[in-house]
Amino acid sequence: MTVDLTTKIKGLTFKNPVTVASGTFGTKDEYKDFVDYKKLGAIITKTITVKPRAGNPMPRICETASGMLNAIGLQNKGLEDFLENKIPFFSKMKTPLIVNIAGESAGDFEKLAKALEKEKKVVKAIEVNLSCPNVEGGGTNFMKKRDRILEAIRAVRENAPQVIFAKLSPELGDLLEIAGEVLKAGADGLSIMNTLKGMAVDIHKRTPRLANLTGGLSGPAIKPVALRYVYEVKKKLKAPVIASGGIMTAQDAIEFLIVGADLLAVGTGNFVQPKCTMDLIRGIQEYCREKGIEHLDELRGTLKA
Ligand SMILES: Cc1cc2nc3c(=O)[nH]c(=O)nc-3n(C[C@H](O)[C@H](O)[C@H](O)COP(=O)(O)O)c2cc1C
């Protein structure tokens, strides 16, 4: 029996729901020895900002129980480099590209959206990162003011015709309420969720294990929280959702599908097992075959509660 994993969101078609979470899959072809890019449902890029960013001082990642902390600080080479050096690579691929962006002002979001509008043949959707916990200015500190979040979404909506996902984290405040507001401001869907702010201490040196003191917690440790938010958002708002937060196995993926997730973004899983996404696609197919599910929509959002 062939299982149809096709996932449709606002006029876009994905051959399956499996994608990669922003910032965890290199910036171009770094995973090519492990992952067949053609087999992914979509590719989500590392956050792009208008100007290059060096990121935070090292050490900026550390392992924790069932997860990891990161304080990369949105290191990237900036918009110009992305357009010149990354877009040509992605333009050769049929896999839909979702570009993740962040800014420090509505003007930044406007610039990014205008540039991506010109690349709409390649860039099928835009994920607006409103929730990075590790940076001053462009992160949750700047974004904590509700009106700034909405300004950012409006700036992208007014300047780019692509499907827009707003990437949120509970660090911003009441996630459900903010999700409703960003949809009203023009977002087509939501990306739930970014990391939760945490810290770890080296007990021998009595120093923080991250130079930044705090970082974003990701991996299986946050999965139950992400699952809860995806469930609640789907139930209340019915909008398309890209789920991320501890998706590492087919079992995780299926849990998120049952609560209604549209796309499944693997983040920390890529570091633990670089070919994790490929295993996940196979695992979802096997589960559906076993259960006699012919199309993924027979499974999606079917939680009996
Ligand atoms: C090392 C690292 C870097 C990340 N960089 C970004 C980023 O640049 N932009 C973004 O929106 N999210 C970023 N994230 C968050 C992930 O995209 C994802 O939402 C989060 O880690 C939860 O998924 P996971 O538990 O599968 O890792 C990063 C996460 C990690 C671990």
The ligand as a MOL file (V3000), in Angstrom:
LIG
                    3D

  0  0  0     0  0            999 V3000
M  V30 BEGIN CTAB
M  V30 COUNTS 31 33 0 0 0
M  V30 BEGIN ATOM
M  V30 1 C 21.8680 25.4470 17.5870 0
M  V30 2 C 20.5050 26.0040 17.3110 0
M  V30 3 C 20.3800 27.1350 16.5030 0
M  V30 4 C 19.1210 27.6790 16.2370 0
M  V30 5 N 19.0220 28.7710 15.4370 0
M  V30 6 C 17.7860 29.2770 15.1350 0
M  V30 7 C 17.6720 30.3600 14.2370 0
M  V30 8 O 18.6460 30.8770 13.6770 0
M  V30 9 N 16.4170 30.8350 13.9960 0
M  V30 10 C 15.2870 30.2820 14.5490 0
M  V30 11 O 14.1740 30.7520 14.2770 0
M  V30 12 N 15.3790 29.2300 15.3920 0
M  V30 13 C 16.6010 28.7200 15.6970 0
M  V30 14 N 16.7030 27.6360 16.5330 0
M  V30 15 C 15.4660 27.0350 17.0820 0
M  V30 16 C 15.0340 25.8210 16.2500 0
M  V30 17 O 14.7350 26.1800 14.9230 0
M  V30 18 C 13.8300 25.0900 16.8730 0
M  V30 19 O 12.6820 25.9090 16.7950 0
M  V30 20 C 14.0510 24.7190 18.3260 0
M  V30 21 O 15.3830 24.2670 18.5370 0
M  V30 22 C 13.0860 23.6090 18.8130 0
M  V30 23 O 13.2390 22.4390 18.0300 0
M  V30 24 P 14.1660 21.1980 18.4930 0
M  V30 25 O 13.7910 20.8490 19.8860 0
M  V30 26 O 13.8670 20.1000 17.4980 0
M  V30 27 O 15.5820 21.6390 18.3860 0
M  V30 28 C 17.9520 27.0690 16.8120 0
M  V30 29 C 18.0950 25.9490 17.6150 0
M  V30 30 C 19.3390 25.4050 17.8630 0
M  V30 31 C 19.4360 24.1800 18.7210 0
M  V30 END ATOM
M  V30 BEGIN BOND
M  V30 1 1 1 2
M  V30 2 1 2 3
M  V30 3 2 2 30
M  V30 4 2 3 4
M  V30 5 1 4 5
M  V30 6 1 4 28
M  V30 7 2 5 6
M  V30 8 1 6 7
M  V30 9 1 6 13
M  V30 10 2 7 8
M  V30 11 1 7 9
M  V30 12 1 9 10
M  V30 13 2 10 11
M  V30 14 1 10 12
M  V30 15 2 12 13
M  V30 16 1 13 14
M  V30 17 1 14 15
M  V30 18 1 14 28
M  V30 19 1 15 16
M  V30 20 1 16 17
M  V30 21 1 16 18
M  V30 22 1 18 19
M  V30 23 1 18 20
M  V30 24 1 20 21
M  V30 25 1 20 22
M  V30 26 1 22 23
M  V30 27 1 23 24
M  V30 28 2 24 25
M  V30 29 1 24 26
M  V30 30 1 24 27
M  V30 31 2 28 29
M  V30 32 1 29 30
M  V30 33 1 30 31
M  V30 END BOND
M  V30 END CTAB
M  END
